[in-house]
Amino acid sequence: MAFAENPPLPLGRIVAAFNVDSTGLVPAGGPVAIVGRGMTPLDDTVTRVLARMRRKLVPGEAANAYVRRQDSWVLMQHDVPAIMVSTSYADEARLGRFMAGAYHTPADTPDKVNYAGMADDVQIDTELVREFADPRRYAASPSATVPTGPTNRPGTPSQLFPA
């Protein structure tokens, strides 16, 4: 919250923010989900990057059930395009068991992490950061497309999910 409330740069300059959390729950090579799908202008580019990587994006917005629980939610409340792209959120059953069980308990130990699956998520996020950081690949003008603070524009996260 401190970053969003007192940012070291204007929030409108942030083209995309990626949350990385709860990775390593599934083996490498599985399908991918977007937490925050349909809530930012990032979806088409993410879909294109995943296709280039030959990764399957799960249909629908089931992963959005976790949108308020993720760390980038506070950025979304300030209309910064923020998402989480992960294989862990594509397996609803496994994720549900983890969240209802070991998540943030003493049982949430390193021996339960699927490190190949975690590395898989790191590769996906690395490609996404490369895509969005390169103005030749992602030519959005941050000052024109992302407001510098909370707004009441229809369809923004602050309107879709009021605090």
Residue pairs with C-beta under 8 A, 6 or more apart in sequence:
1 74
3 74
3 75
4 11
4 74
4 75
4 77
4 78
4 80
10 148
11 75
11 78
11 79
11 80
11 146
11 148
11 149
12 142
12 143
12 146
12 147
12 148
12 149
13 142
13 143
13 146
14 75
14 80
14 81
14 142
14 146
15 81
15 132
15 133
15 138
15 140
15 142
15 146
16 40
16 42
16 81
16 82
16 83
16 128
16 132
16 138
17 72
17 75
17 80
17 81
17 82
17 83
18 72
18 82
18 83
18 84
18 85
18 125
18 128
18 129
19 35
19 70
19 71
19 72
19 82
19 83
19 84
20 84
20 86
20 121
20 122
20 125
21 70
21 71
21 84
21 86
22 86
22 88
22 89
22 95
22 98
22 103
23 86
23 87
23 88
23 117
23 118
23 121
23 122
24 88
24 113
24 114
24 115
24 117
24 118
24 121
25 87
25 88
25 91
25 94
25 95
25 98
25 114
25 117
26 87
26 88
26 90
26 91
26 94
26 114
26 117
27 114
27 116
27 117
28 87
28 114
28 116
28 117
28 119
28 120
29 120
30 87
30 90
30 91
30 117
30 120
31 55
31 56
31 57
31 58
31 87
31 90
31 91
32 50
32 55
32 56
32 57
32 58
32 85
32 86
32 87
32 90
32 124
33 57
33 58
33 62
33 63
33 85
33 86
33 87
33 89
33 90
34 43
34 46
34 57
34 63
34 83
34 84
34 85
34 89
35 63
35 64
35 66
35 67
35 70
35 83
35 84
35 85
35 86
35 89
36 42
36 64
36 67
36 70
36 72
36 76
36 82
36 83
36 84
36 157
37 43
37 61
37 63
37 64
37 83
38 61
38 64
39 64
39 67
39 76
39 83
39 157
39 160
40 76
40 81
40 82
40 83
40 157
41 81
41 140
41 145
42 81
42 83
42 132
45 131
45 132
45 138
46 57
46 83
46 85
46 128
47 57
48 131
49 124
49 127
49 128
49 131
50 56
50 57
50 85
50 124
52 127
53 123
53 124
53 127
55 124
58 90
62 92
63 84
63 89
63 90
66 84
66 89
66 95
67 73
67 76
67 161
68 161
70 84
72 80
72 82
72 83
72 84
73 82
75 82
76 82
76 157
76 158
76 161
77 150
77 157
77 158
77 163
78 149
78 150
78 158
79 146
79 147
79 149
79 150
79 151
79 153
79 156
79 157
79 158
80 146
81 146
85 121
85 124
85 125
85 128
86 121
86 124
87 117
87 120
87 121
87 124
88 94
88 95
88 98
88 117
88 121
89 95
101 107
102 108
102 109
102 112
130 137
131 137
131 138
132 138
147 153
147 156
150 158
151 158
152 158
152 159
153 159
